[in-house]
Amino acid sequence: MASSKASIFSFLPLYNLLSAFAWGYVLYQVVFLYPKIGQPSFFIATKDLVTYVQCGAIVEVLNSLFGIVRAPVVTTAAQVASRLLVVIGIFQYVPEADNAHNIFYITLLSAWCVAEIVRYTFYFFNLVAVAPTPLVILRYSMFYVLYPLGVGSELFIVYSALPLAEAKYGSFYKYMLIAGMLGYIPGFPVLFSHMVAQRKKVMKSLSGEKRKSS
């Protein structure tokens, strides 16, 4: 997101704040609703909510495309598309798949929710003020756990749904899902290594600021 400071009520800060609250609401469902009703009832009750919230990230692709933010279009689109593959390609088109009713749905939502709450909150503070140091540390540290957990859950859910996807829509749909999975091979290492490099820069900057203040 852009680094210049903006009013809380301008578009980008509001978008990030609302996105953080939306993912917070999904996390609330995971923590409080899932233990009460279990699976598959929890999946049935929340799959549309998760789809709507995730589709909101299409705004980020448009922001990048029209130069509202400086994020690269290709990278942003690839990240959003990988999740749309899951929420639309599986949750909406193959909701009967057993993988959507098991623990991997919970690990997926947990990873997505925590990562997005931290990310959008970080962007919000960077746009309107300065992100608190604990939030910066979370933003550039939690990916070590959340990225592998989220990606692993995504891949397992899609892979497990392939037989049913082929039975419902034919081989073309199955191979389309496989093609989406293959996109993780170059995409995940690039994204993960980028975050590692960014973390080194940020941690070095924080250490410098701490030495100056002392």
Residue, then its C-alpha position, 0 to 999 in steps of 0.5 A: m500500500a502507499s506510504s503517504k499519510a491519509s485521512i482515516f476516512s479516505f478510501l484506502p485506510l477504510y478499505n484496509l480497516l474494513s477488511a481487517f474487521a471482516w477477517g476478524y469476524v471470520l476468525y470469531q466464527v472459527v473460535f466461537l461457532y466451530p466448537k459449538i456445531g462442528q463439521p460439516s455444519f460449520f463449513i455449510a454455515t460459513k463458506d459463503l461468508v468466507t467467499y465474499v470476504q476473500c472476493g473483496a481482495i479483488v479490489e487490491v488487484l484493481n488498486s494495483l492495476f490503476g496505480i492507486v498502490r505501488a504493488p506489482v499487478v502480477t504478484t498481487a493478482a497471483q496471490v488473490a487468484s490462488r485463494l479464489l481458486v479455493v473459495i470459488g473453485i472448491f467451496q462454491y463449485v464442489p462444496e460436497a468434497d469431504n476435504a471442505h468438511n474436515i480440519f483443513y478448513i479450520t487450519l485454512l481459515s485460521a492461517w488466512c484470518v490471522a495473516e489478513i488481520v495483521r496485514y490489513t491492520f499494518y497497512f491501515f496504520n502505515l497509511v494514517a500514522v505509524a504502525p506500532t512496533p509490535l504490529v510490525i514485528l508480527r507482520y514480518s514474522m508470523f509468515y514463517v508459520l502462517y504461509p506454509l500452514g495456509v498454502g498446505s491447507e489450500l493445496f490439500i483441499v484442492y487436491s482432495a476435491l479433484p475426483l469429485a470435480e472431475a465427476k461433476y464437471g469433467s476432466f477439463y475442470k479437474y485439469m484447470l484445478i491442477a494447473g492452479m495447483l502447479g502455479y504454487i511451485p514457482g509462486f510460493p518460493v518467490l513470495f516466501s523469499h521476498m518476505v524473508a528479505q523484507r523481514k531482514k530489512v525491517m528488523k535491521s531498521l527497527s534495530g537502528e531506531k532502537r539504538k538511536s533512541s537509547 
